Amino acid sequence: MDLDADVLIVGGGLVGQSLCCAMEGMALEALQIEAEPPRPAAQPRWDERHFALARRSMLALERWGVWQYAAAAAHPI
């Protein structure tokens, strides 16, 4: 399979997804790849990882239009 892109993002975690959101609307073709195939919604995966975001990171997510999806589950530390 031949794919052509200006930017290759390796990883579908927090950083990779954030970068994809930040690049939306740019005049660049981005391709994101992940090592594991997506899991069906019927099989949720739970782990004990937590993320702490600095205020500046939260403001960036807000500017990119995605903070609204995380805000309800966010708690101050």
C-alpha positions in Angstrom: 0.0 0.0 0.0 1.4 3.4 -1.0 0.4 6.3 1.1 1.6 9.9 0.6 1.6 12.5 3.3 3.4 15.6 4.4 3.4 14.5 8.0 3.5 11.0 9.5 2.3 10.7 13.1 3.2 7.5 14.8 1.0 6.5 17.7 -2.6 7.0 18.5 -2.2 7.9 22.2 -2.7 11.3 23.8 0.2 13.1 22.0 -0.5 11.6 18.6 -4.3 12.4 18.8 -3.5 15.9 20.1 -1.2 16.6 17.3 -3.8 15.4 14.8 -6.3 17.8 16.3 -3.8 20.7 16.3 -3.1 20.1 12.6 -6.7 20.2 11.5 -7.2 23.0 9.0 -3.5 23.3 8.1 -2.5 22.9 4.5 -0.7 19.7 5.2 -1.7 16.1 4.6 -1.2 14.1 7.8 -1.2 10.4 8.2 -1.5 8.8 11.7 -0.6 5.1 12.2 -1.0 2.9 15.3 0.6 -0.4 16.1 -2.6 -2.0 17.4 -5.9 -2.2 15.5 -8.9 -0.4 17.1 -10.8 -2.3 19.7 -14.5 -2.8 19.3 -16.6 -0.5 21.5 -18.1 -3.6 23.1 -14.8 -4.5 24.7 -13.7 -1.5 26.7 -10.2 -1.5 28.1 -9.7 -0.1 31.6 -6.4 0.8 33.1 -5.3 2.9 36.0 -3.4 5.5 34.0 -4.2 9.1 34.8 -3.0 12.2 33.0 -2.2 15.6 34.5 -2.4 18.5 32.2 -0.9 21.9 32.7 -3.2 24.9 32.3 -1.4 25.7 29.1 -2.1 22.3 27.7 -5.8 22.6 28.7 -5.9 26.0 26.9 -4.4 24.4 23.8 -7.0 21.6 23.8 -9.7 24.3 24.2 -8.3 26.3 21.3 -8.3 23.1 19.1 -11.9 22.4 20.0 -11.5 19.2 21.8 -11.4 20.2 25.5 -15.2 20.1 25.6 -15.1 16.3 25.2 -12.8 15.9 28.2 -14.0 18.7 30.5 -16.8 16.7 32.2 -14.3 14.0 33.3 -11.6 16.4 34.4 -10.8 17.1 38.0 -8.3 19.4 39.7 -5.3 17.9 41.4 
